[in-house]
Amino acid sequence: MIEVYIDGASAGNPGPSGAGIFIKGQGTVDKYSIPLGVMSNHEAEYHAFIKALEICLEKGYTNTVVSFRTDSELVNKAVEKEFAKNKLYVPLLEKALQLSKKFDLFFMKWIPSIENKVADELARLAIRKNNVGEQ
């Protein structure tokens, strides 16, 4: 099983944002800290999820159990219900759902922030990368 912890963060709302992705399973651990530019915190959460899906697809994790963990209730509920109330998030959700359907065994679970510390730290690092122009 592959466990994927995701978090999006913004310094301001909107503000410089980043995605933190922590993947463990099959004897490996991967960490990603991806600057996202200026956006809202909720947009950053969606972008973190999409980036994580893309990374897992690139790594070929389509035939194994892939369990995504997020502390974003907004994203978790939207994926669960396949519906986003805010029109701004509809295209992001649609892209995420399209990517998630490429996995044979895709799961998403809400977790408390305390269990998502590594992804949170990676997202905050990505914000700083925005601020100093690193990409």
BELPE-V94707 format. One record per pair of residues at least 12 apart in sequence whose ideal C-beta (glycine too) atoms are under 10 Angstrom apart, sorted by the first residue. I is the first residue (numbers start at 1). GAP is how many residues later the second one is. If there is no record, write none. Layout:
I,GAP / I,GAP
This chain:
1,23 / 1,24 / 1,25 / 1,60 / 1,63 / 1,64 / 1,65 / 1,66 / 1,104 / 1,106 / 2,21 / 2,22 / 2,23 / 2,24 / 2,26 / 2,28 / 2,54 / 2,57 / 2,59 / 2,62 / 2,63 / 2,64 / 2,65 / 2,66 / 2,101 / 2,103 / 3,19 / 3,20 / 3,21 / 3,22 / 3,26 / 3,62 / 3,63 / 3,64 / 3,65 / 3,66 / 3,104 / 3,106 / 4,17 / 4,18 / 4,19 / 4,20 / 4,21 / 4,26 / 4,45 / 4,48 / 4,49 / 4,51 / 4,52 / 4,57 / 4,62 / 4,63 / 4,64 / 4,65 / 4,66 / 4,103 / 4,104 / 4,115 / 5,15 / 5,16 / 5,17 / 5,18 / 5,19 / 5,26 / 5,43 / 5,47 / 5,62 / 5,63 / 5,64 / 5,65 / 5,66 / 5,106 / 5,110 / 5,111 / 5,112 / 5,113 / 5,114 / 5,115 / 5,117 / 6,13 / 6,14 / 6,15 / 6,16 / 6,17 / 6,26 / 6,39 / 6,40 / 6,41 / 6,42 / 6,43 / 6,44 / 6,45 / 6,46 / 6,47 / 6,62 / 6,63 / 6,64 / 6,65 / 6,66 / 6,69 / 6,102 / 6,110 / 6,113 / 6,114 / 6,116 / 6,117 / 7,12 / 7,13 / 7,14 / 7,15 / 7,37 / 7,38 / 7,41 / 7,42 / 7,45 / 7,62 / 7,63 / 7,64 / 7,65 / 7,106 / 7,109 / 7,110 / 7,111 / 7,112 / 7,113 / 7,114 / 7,115 / 7,116 / 7,117 / 7,119 / 8,12 / 8,13 / 8,26 / 8,28 / 8,31 / 8,32 / 8,33 / 8,34 / 8,35 / 8,36 / 8,37 / 8,38 / 8,39 / 8,40 / 8,41 / 8,42 / 8,43 / 8,62 / 8,63 / 8,64 / 8,67 / 8,111 / 8,112 / 8,115 / 8,118 / 8,119 / 9,27 / 9,32 / 9,35 / 9,36 / 9,39 / 9,110 / 9,111 / 9,112 / 9,113 / 9,114 / 9,115 / 9,116 / 9,117 / 9,118 / 10,26 / 10,28 / 10,29 / 10,30 / 10,31 / 10,32 / 10,33 / 10,34 / 10,35 / 10,113 / 10,117 / 10,120 / 11,27 / 11,30 / 11,113 / 11,116 / 11,117 / 11,119 / 11,120 / 12,26 / 12,27 / 12,28 / 12,29 / 12,115 / 13,26 / 13,27 / 13,28 / 13,29 / 13,30 / 13,31 / 14,23 / 14,24 / 14,25 / 14,26 / 14,27 / 14,28 / 14,29 / 14,30 / 15,22 / 15,23 / 15,24 / 15,25 / 15,26 / 15,29 / 15,112 / 15,115 / 15,116 / 16,19 / 16,20 / 16,21 / 16,22 / 16,23 / 16,28 / 16,110 / 16,111 / 16,112 / 16,113 / 16,114 / 16,115 / 17,17 / 17,18 / 17,19 / 17,20 / 17,21 / 17,22 / 17,23 / 17,24 / 17,26 / 17,27 / 17,28 / 17,30 / 17,31 / 17,106 / 17,109 / 17,110 / 17,113 / 18,14 / 18,15 / 18,16 / 18,17 / 18,18 / 18,19 / 18,21 / 18,26 / 18,29 / 18,30 / 18,104 / 18,105 / 18,106 / 18,107 / 18,108 / 18,109 / 18,110 / 18,111 / 18,112 / 18,113 / 19,13 / 19,14 / 19,15 / 19,16 / 19,17 / 19,25 / 19,26 / 19,27 / 19,28 / 19,29 / 19,30 / 19,31 / 19,32 / 19,33 / 19,100 / 19,103 / 19,104 / 19,107 / 19,108 / 20,12 / 20,13 / 20,14 / 20,24 / 20,28 / 20,31 / 20,32 / 20,96 / 20,97 / 20,98 / 20,99 / 20,100 / 20,101 / 20,102 / 20,103 / 20,104 / 20,105 / 20,106 / 20,107 / 21,12 / 21,13 / 21,27 / 21,28 / 21,30 / 21,31 / 21,32 / 21,33 / 21,34 / 21,35 / 21,47 / 21,97 / 21,98 / 21,101 / 21,102 / 21,105 / 22,30 / 22,47 / 22,94 / 22,95 / 22,96 / 22,97 / 22,98 / 22,99 / 22,100 / 22,101 / 23,29 / 23,32 / 23,33 / 23,36 / 23,38 / 23,43 / 23,45 / 23,96 / 24,94 / 25,31 / 25,36 / 25,39 / 25,40 / 25,41 / 25,42 / 26,33 / 26,35 / 26,38 / 28,31 / 29,89 / 30,25 / 30,26 / 30,29 / 31,87 / 31,88 / 31,90 / 31,91 / 31,94 / 32,16 / 32,19 / 32,20 / 32,23 / 32,87 / 32,90 / 32,91 / 32,93 / 32,94 / 33,86 / 33,88 / 33,89 / 33,90 / 33,91 / 33,92 / 33,93 / 33,94 / 33,95 / 33,96 / 33,101 / 34,13 / 34,14 / 34,17 / 34,18 / 34,21 / 34,88 / 34,89 / 34,91 / 34,92 / 34,95 / 34,96 / 34,101 / 35,88 / 35,90 / 35,91 / 35,92 / 35,93 / 35,94 / 35,95 / 35,96 / 35,97 / 35,98 / 35,99 / 35,100 / 36,12 / 36,15 / 36,87 / 36,90 / 36,91 / 36,93 / 36,94 / 37,93 / 37,98 / 38,92 / 39,49 / 40,46 / 40,48 / 40,49 / 41,31 / 41,33 / 41,82 / 42,30 / 42,32 / 42,33 / 42,36 / 42,42 / 42,44 / 42,46 / 42,47 / 42,50 / 43,43 / 43,45 / 43,46 / 43,49 / 44,28 / 44,79 / 44,82 / 44,83 / 45,25 / 45,26 / 45,27 / 45,28 / 45,29 / 45,30 / 45,31 / 45,33 / 45,44 / 45,47 / 45,78 / 46,26 / 46,28 / 46,29 / 46,32 / 46,33 / 46,38 / 46,42 / 46,43 / 46,45 / 46,46 / 46,47 / 46,49 / 46,50 / 47,45 / 47,48 / 47,49 / 48,22 / 48,24 / 48,27 / 48,71 / 48,74 / 48,75 / 48,78 / 49,19 / 49,21 / 49,23 / 49,26 / 49,27 / 49,29 / 49,30 / 49,43 / 49,44 / 49,46 / 49,47 / 49,50 / 49,51 / 49,59 / 50,42 / 50,43 / 50,45 / 50,46 / 50,48 / 50,49 / 50,50 / 52,14 / 52,16 / 52,18 / 52,44 / 52,47 / 52,67 / 53,13 / 53,15 / 53,42 / 53,43 / 53,44 / 53,45 / 53,46 / 53,47 / 53,49 / 53,50 / 53,53 / 54,41 / 54,45 / 56,12 / 56,43 / 56,44 / 56,46 / 56,47 / 56,50 / 57,42 / 57,43 / 57,45 / 57,46 / 61,41 / 61,42 / 61,43 / 61,44 / 61,45 / 62,40 / 62,41 / 62,42 / 62,43 / 62,44 / 63,40 / 63,41 / 63,42 / 64,39 / 64,40 / 64,41 / 65,38 / 65,39 / 65,40 / 65,41 / 65,42 / 66,34 / 66,37 / 66,38 / 66,39 / 66,40 / 66,41 / 66,42 / 67,38 / 67,39 / 67,40 / 67,41 / 67,42 / 68,28 / 68,32 / 68,35 / 68,38 / 68,39 / 68,40 / 68,41 / 68,43 / 69,38 / 69,39 / 69,40 / 69,41 / 69,42 / 69,46 / 69,47 / 69,50 / 70,38 / 70,39 / 70,40 / 70,41 / 70,46 / 70,49 / 71,39 / 71,40 / 71,41 / 71,42 / 71,43 / 71,44 / 71,45 / 71,46 / 71,48 / 71,49 / 72,38 / 72,39 / 72,41 / 72,44 / 73,37 / 74,12 / 74,15 / 74,36 / 75,14 / 75,17 / 75,18 / 75,21 / 75,33 / 75,35 / 76,32 / 76,33 / 76,34 / 76,35 / 77,31 / 77,33 / 78,12 / 78,14 / 78,15 / 78,18 / 78,19 / 78,30 / 79,14 / 79,17 / 79,18 / 79,21 / 79,27 / 79,29 / 79,31 / 80,28 / 80,29 / 80,30 / 81,12 / 82,12 / 82,14 / 82,15 / 82,18 / 84,12 / 84,13 / 96,12
